Amino acid sequence: MANRTPKARKGQGSFPLSRIEFDRRFRARFFDPAFEDKRAAIEELEPIARDAYEKARKSPSPAAAEPVSPIQATRSPPSGSRRATPSRRRKRAMGTRASGRGCS
């Protein structure tokens, strides 16, 4: 039997939603009974949102970055994911790296 390797998929497919499916998903976001009083307003927004989706419009005015205070500028950034967590300490004590590979 020949071993056939499937061709790797690259990128992300472009499958535009049908109008019915878009409307269903849009309305699902406002299923909570708290939105019941605003049902008419949501229905007015639906065609605007669908038009933005169909024309692939993104946010027209991105928010500007907030100014950095002098105190924030002098602070060092957080240590991030490399800080010594209890699990990392245990792994070091056992002689393995946190990634699971043995120490060399």
Residue pairs with C-beta under 8 A, 6 or more apart in sequence:
16 54
17 25
17 53
19 50
22 50
22 53
23 46
23 50
26 46
26 49
26 50
27 42
27 46
30 38
30 39
30 42
35 42
51 57
87 98
88 98
91 97
91 98
92 98
95 102
95 103
96 102
96 103
97 103
